[in-house]
Amino acid sequence: MDKNIDFNGLIQETGKCCLSEESCGTCKKEACLVGYCKQSLLSAFKQQDEFIDEGMDYIPYEDIKMYDEERLINTIAFILNQCKNCQLYHDDDCIINIIRSSIEVALLGDYVDYKGSTLMYFTDLGNKNKEISQKVYSAFKQNNN
């Protein structure tokens, strides 16, 4: 397992996107995009493995709650700073890919296919939504400092 993944930071950052039980009634965990991120992170941490087999297959697309755009953008930027830019060795089952994709679904309605590089990611995100891409890039640079 990669010792450089900040699981605590990722759990905290994704948790900021949570609408709380006051808004949702009860926590739906895996049926919620944010809950799925938190559960996936805890699972990867407990198993001491940065990969979750078929984790992308269980992203809860049926979660249509309206999340705070700025929090989602900041969370994606934080997640991207955890990415190791694996290039050709990128694996869709990587925990970083799974949670980034889940937060993208909350923000964009679908995820951006990640090709192992943040540079290529920003190009692809810009093709999907230029305004969001610019906001994520700005937050990414701030997190990088």
Helices and strands as residue ranges (DSSP letters): H 7-15, H 21-24, G 29-31, H 33-47, G 55-58, H 69-82, G 87-89, H 95-108, H 118-128, H 130-144
